[in-house]
């Protein structure tokens, strides 16, 4: 019964993440004019082959990491921490982070008052700067969300745009506001460009999670079928 309940919860988490990706994509297209293409002065231009190649490399590298981690959430956390990304489990994380205008999950470097509060929440003392980290609600970690955070971290490590502090803060605002037009109207052109890239990174990571999970679910189902029919001696 417990395993069945856990599976239902994970399936719901996956559906929620997929919905979030679709929702962000629609808002991105509607408000910022991004459709997997760059937008310059109102004109769409194809993304360079170099960027496409970089995205493909990131996807392939993350797949290799997940294979190495055996798609195990604990091993994914261990991998992140070995590479300098601390993962914190915090009681009432969502509620606490909401008060300082942050979202649960992957949080890039912060400075000033917000970083002070992050340090207090995670028990790091009184400091006015934080390194990139992951903050999760206490409980069993969800593999889909961890893949999302792993992909975003790896894209940042590979030098993709949209991970600067300003753009990431704007991403949180864009995710939570109901008045996108007012928010966009207050931004400068460089800020809009940064926000566009930050949302694009988020959407691309969610798309990776969706595709990867479907591919692996298909492989697992095929293996189970072979076992049942006697074609896999495992």
N, C-alpha and C positions, 0 to 999 in steps of 0.2 A: 504493500500500500504506500509506504514511504517513497519507494523508488518511482512509483507511478506518479505520485504528487510532485516529486522533484522534476520529473520529465515534463509534466504539464507546465510547471513554473518556468522551466528553461525554454520551452516552446513559445510561451507567452512573451518572454524576454526577447527572443529572436524576432517575433512578429512586431514587437514594439520598436525594436531597433530598425527594422526594415521600413516601418511606417515613418519613423523619424527621418530616415534618409530621403524617402519620397517627398515628405513634407518640406524639408529643407531645400531640396532640389527645386520644387515648384516656387517657393518663396524667392529663391536665388534668381531664377529666371524672370519672375515677375518684377522684382524690385531692383535687381542689379544687372540684369542682362547677361547672365552667364549660362551657357549651354554646352559645356565641355569645349568651348572656344574662348579665346581671349577677346575682349572688347576694347577697342581703342577709338576714342572720340565718336562713339555711337556706331562704329562699323565693326562687324565680326571678321576676325581673321583666324585662320587655322592655327592651332597650337603647333609649335615647332616639333620636328621629328625628335630632337634631343629631349624635349620634355616628355613626349610619348614614350621614348625609350627608357627614360628615367622612371616613369610610373610603372612600366612593365618590370623593370629590374626590382623596384621596391616590392611589388606584388610577389615576384618569384622568390626574393630573399625572405620575405615574411613567411611564405609557404614553407621554405626550408627550415626556418626557425621553429615553426609549429610542428613540423615533422620531428625535429630534434626533441621538442618538448612533449611529443606524443599527444598533442591536443589536451594536455592536462593543465587545468588552471593553476595549480600550485607550481608546476614546473615553469609555466609562463611567468608567474610572479617572480620566481627565483631567477629566471633569465633577465628580466627587467632590472632586478636589484643588482645582479652581477655587472650590469652595464650602467650602473649609477643612477637608476630611477627607483627611488624608494616608494614602496607601496604601503599606505597606512590604512588600517581598518579602524574606523571611528564610529562610535555610537551616535545615532541621530545625525549622521554626516550630512544628509540632504538638507535638513532643517538648519543646521549650523552654517553650512556654506551659502544657503539662500540669503542669510542675513548680511553676508559680505559680498553678495552679487557674484558668487562663483557656483559652478556646477560640479556635482560629484563626478569623479573620473580623472581624466588626464588634464593636469594643470601645469602650464609652462611657467617659466621663471616670473616672479612677481617682486615688486619693490614698494616700499612705503607702508601705509597703514594696513592695506589688504594683506601684504606679506606677513606683517606682525600678527594679524589674526590667524592666518594660516599656520604660523609657527606655534601659536598657542593651542589651536585645535589639534595639531599633530604632536604636541608635547616637545617641541624643539626649542622652547625658551623664547626670550624676548629679543628677536632679531628683525631687522627691517629689510630683509631680502630672503628669497627662497629659491631653491633649485627646482627644476622640473620634477614633478611627482605625480603619483596616482593616489587619490583618496577614495576609499570605498566604504560603504555601509558595513558594519559588523555583520558577519554571517558567512554563508558559503559563497565563494566568489563565482560569478557567472562567466563561463568561457566565452560567450559571444561578446560581452562588453570588454573582456580582457583582450580579445583579438582586435577589437576596434582601437583600444588604447595602444596596443603593441604596434599596429600599423601606423597610427599617427606619430608615435615616437620615432619609428624608423624613417618615416617621410621627413620628419624634422632633422634627424641625424644626417639624412642624405642632402640636406640643404634646400628643401622645397620651401616656397614662400608661404606666408600666412601664419607663421608661428611666433612672430614678434609679440611683445607684451601688449601693445596697443591693439593690434588686430584681434588677439585672443580675447581681450576684454570686450571688444565690440561684438565678437561672436556670441558671448554670453548674453549681452544686451539684446542682440538680434533674436536670439532663441527665446527670450522671455517677454519681450515687449509685444503689445497688441497694436502699437502705433508705429509700424515700420516707416511710413512716409515721413513722420516727424523726425524719427531718428536719422534717416538718410538725409533729410533736408538740413540737418545740423552739421553734417560731415563735410570735410574737405575732400577734394578729388583723391589725394593720396590715401586718406582714411577709407574711402569707399573701395579703392583698389585693394587695400590690405584686408578689408572685411570680405570682399569677394574671394580672395585667395584663402582666407581662413575657413570660410564656409565650403569652398571647393575641396579643401583637404578633408574636412569632416565628412562630406558626402562621399568622396572617393574611398575613404576608410570604411564607411558603412556599406558601400557597394561591394568592397572586397569581402567583408564579413558575409554578406548575403550570398555571393557567388561561391566563396570557399566552403561555406556551410552546406550549400546545396550539393556541391561536387562531392564532399566527403560523406554526406548522407547517402548519396547514390552509390558510392563505392561500398559503404558499409552494408546497404541493403543487398547489393549484388553478392557480397561475400556471405551474408547470412543465407541467401538463396542457394549458393553453391554448397554450403555446409549441409543444408536441409536435403538437397538432392544428391549429396555424396560426391560433389565435384571438387571439394576443397578438403584436403586432409589436414585439418588444423584442430 
